[in-house]
């Protein structure tokens, strides 16, 4: 009888011991998970640009909103950030980029310069437009894109969003770089060369309004070229992240009529691997601190709720969708 009771006690003690161990393992695992450091990499922008201040500010907000985060901002412009995020797939880092939805669309669909589709790219937040500007000297009398043939033209440095997009514009007119005398200069260099008469025209995808073009239009008489309606339609249809845009009359000196063109929309982008909870928190902290971010980067002031959630042909991250749906914006 004593032997039976002893066996029962030993079994009970064994069950209690196992349960206690399981509790310790569970609690310990939960604490370890809670204390795990989250490495957040924010990529995009160029030194001294508006995106630099914005990405640094977003990084600081994320660090404060999500415990145990280490945030690093890396200034990488153009397509490079998209390519590097793809290359870093499978790492433990959280990747967020500030770049053009046009670039994201090329990556998502596998169009040049990307070699294959990468369907993991996701949008967190729609931001500002990057307007397609094509500028000539007014004295040259050029009225259309076809008139650029033979021009000393700078589309920007190789690989930048505006440089790639300008090639699409030319294609819609049955033209290519072979029809122009191309010089790959920065926007600042292009502006100075145009003023000095060393360049005939320039193109860029940039913010609205663009301070450098305010200065340019006050320094010399310039002409902002419109795009044909059918060209605009084709560009919007072919390239996700591209929208119709109108430069209103009076925006720049000498612009007496509305200029019909396109814009590529800037976005905060990430990957499908980002946990929904973190994507939700990032979207939330950015939305709730929009006034502050608009002070950091003034061009954010005109971003509407519609702009934030606009369908650009690239999927939104489910975590961002959840937040915007809670706000009634999706």
N, C-alpha and C positions, 0 to 999 in steps of 0.2 A: 504493500500500500504506500509506504514511504517512498519507494522507488518510483511509483507512478506519479506521485505528487512532485517529486524532484524533477522528473522528466518534463512535467507540465510547466514548472517554474523556469526551467532552463529554456524551454521553447519560447515562453513569454518574454523572458529577458532577451532572447535572441531577436525576437520581433521588434521589441522596444529599441534595442541597439541598432538594428538595421534602419528603423524609422528615423532614429536620431541622426545616423550618418547621412541618410538621404536628405534630411532637413538641412544639415550642415552643408552638404554639397550644393543643394538648391540655393540656399541663401548665399553661400560663398560665390557660386556662379553668377548669381544676380548682382552681387556687389562688384564682382570683377567686371561684369558687362557694363554696369553703371559707371564704373571708374575708367573704363577704356577710353583712351585719348582718341579723338576724332581729328584726323588730319584733313583740313579743308584747303584745297588749292583753288584760287580764283585767278583765271587767266584772261587777259584782254587789255587792249589799249596800248598806248605808246607814251614814253616819258614826256611829261609836260602837257599832255592832252587832257581833255575833259574826262575821258574814260578812266584815267589814272586816279583822279580824286574820287570818282564814283566807286570804283572797285575797292579802293582802300576803305571808304566809308561803309560799304556793304559788308566787307570782311569784319570790320569792327562790330557792326550790329550782330552779325552771326556769332561772333565770339562771345558776346554778352548774352545772347538769347539761348544758346545751346551749350550746356555745361561740358567741360572737358574737351573743348575744341582748341586746336592750334591752327590759326589761319595764316596762310602765306599768299600774298598778291604777287603775281608775275606779269610783267608788262610785255605782252606778245601780241602784235597786231596782225591783221589780215587773216589768211587761212591757217596760219601756223598753230594758233591755239586749238582749232578744231582737229587738226592732224595729230597734235601732241596728246590731246585727251583720248583720242581713239587708240593711239599707240600705248597709252598707259592703262588700257582696259585690263581688268583683273587685279589691279593693285588695291591696297586697302584705303587709298585716299579718296576723299570726296572731291569731285571736279565740278567747278562752276565756271562758265565762260561768259564774257561780255563781248558779243560780236553780232554780226549781221545774220538775220534769218535767211538771207539769200545764200550765204556760205553754208548755213546749216542744211538748206534745201539741196545744195549740190552734194554735200556729204551724205545726206539721207538717201538720195537717189543714185549716188555713185557716178556723178557727172564730173568731167574734168574740172579741176586738176586731181580729183579723187579717183582712184583706180577701180573701186568697187563700192556698192552701196553699204552704208553702215546705219542700220535701222535702229540703233540704240540711242541716237541723239534725241533729246527731249527739250521742250521749252518750259521754263518756269514763269517767265514774265515778259510781256511785250513792252518795249520802251520807245525810243525816239525814232523819227524817220531820218534816213541818210539820203538826201536829195541828189538826183542826177543833174549836175550842172555841166553845161557845155558852153564855153565862153570864147568869144572872138573879139578882135578889135572892131569897133563900129565903123571905122574908116574904110575897112576892107569890103564892106557892103555884102557880107555873107548872110544869107537869109535861111539857109537850110543845112542839114547834115551833109547832103551831097556836095555843098559848096566848100566843104573842108578838104576836098581832094587837092593834093599837092602841098597842103599846109605843113609848116613846122609845128607839130602838135605834141603836147605832153599829156598822156593819160594817167600820169602818176607812176610811182615806182612799181616794178614788176611784182606781181603776186598780191597787191593790195586789192581790196574789194572793188573800188572804182575802176582800176585798171582792167580787171577781168570783165566787169560789167560793160565797159565801153566797147569791148570787142563784140559783145552780144548786140549792142546797139548798131554797130557797123554792119554786122551780119544781116540785120533786118533791112538794111538799105542796100544789100548786095555789095558791100564794101569790106575791106580788111585793112590791116596795118600797111599792106603793100601800096595802098592808095594815098598814104600820108608819109611825111617824113617824121618818124616817131622819135621823141626824146623822152626818156624815162626820168623825170625830175620829181622832186617832192612838190607838194602844192605851194609851199612858200617860194621855192625856187622858180616854179612855173609862173607864179604871179609876178615876180620881179623881172623875169625874162620877157613876159608879155609887155610890161611897162617899158622896158628898155628897148623893145622892138626886135628882140632876138628870137621871139616865139610868136607864132600867128594865132594860136588857139590852145586851150587847155580843157581838160575835163576832169571831174572829180565827183565822187559820191560823198557828200558831207552834210553837216548839220544845218538847221534852218532856224533863223537866218544865220548866215556865215559871216562873221566879223571881218575876215580877210577880204571878202568880196564887197563889203560895204566900203572898205578902204580903197579897193581897186576901182570901184565905180566912181568914187569921188576924185581919184587921181587921173583917170583917163576915161574916154567914152568907150564903153564896151557893149557887146550884144550878147544876150543870153538866148541860145537857140532852143526852140521848142521841138518836141518830137511829134511825128504824125500820129493821129489817133489810132490807125491800124497797127503801128509799131508799138505803141503803148499797150494795146490789147494783147498783142503777141507776147510781149515781155512779161506781162502779168500772168498770162496763162502758162508760159513755159517755165518760169523760174519762181518757185515758192519763196515767199518772203518779199516779193516785189508788189508794190501797190501803185495806183495812180496818184499823182501829186500835182498841185497847181501852185506855182510861185505867184502870189498876188501882185498886181500892178502896184508900183510904189515901194516894193520891198527894197529895191536897190535903185540908186539914181540912174535915170535913163530907161528904166523898165516901166513903160507906160501902159502895157497891156499884160493880162495874165499870161503866164508861160506854162503850157501844158508839158508835163514831163513825168518821170517816175521817181519812186523812192524805194530803197531797201530798208526794211525795218530792223532796228537793233533789238536784240533780246538778251536776256539772261538764259543761258542754256546749260544743260547738264546731260546725264546719261540715264538710261533705264535702270541701271544698277543702283542708283541712289535710293536708299530706303524711303518709303512713302512718308514716314513720320518726320524724317529730316527735311525732305522736300517741302512738306507742309509748314514746318517751323520757319524755314528760310523764306518762303513766300509770305507768310504771316508777318514776320518782323520787317520785311521790306515794305509791305503795304501799310503797316501801322506807323512807319517812320518816313512816309513819303514827303512830308513837309520838310523834314530835316535833309533828306537826300536832294530835294529841289533847291535847297540853299547851297549845298555842296556843288551841284551841277545845275545851273540855271535852266538849261534846255529841257530839264525834266518837268518843269512847271506846267507845260502844255500837254503832258501825257494824260489822256483821259482813261476812265475805266474801260471804255471800249478798246482803246489802244492796248491796254494791259492784257486783254483777253482775246484779241483779234485772231481769227483762224488764219494762219499763215501757211498752211499746207504741211506743217511739221507737227507731230503729236505733242500735246502738253503732257507734262509729267502728272501721273495720277494724284500725287500729293498736292500739287498746285491746283489741280482740278477740284479736289475736295475743298480746299480753302475758298476758291472763287465761287463754288456752288453754295457754300455756307453764307457767303456774302450776297448771293443772288445775282452774281455777275456772269454766271455761265448756266 
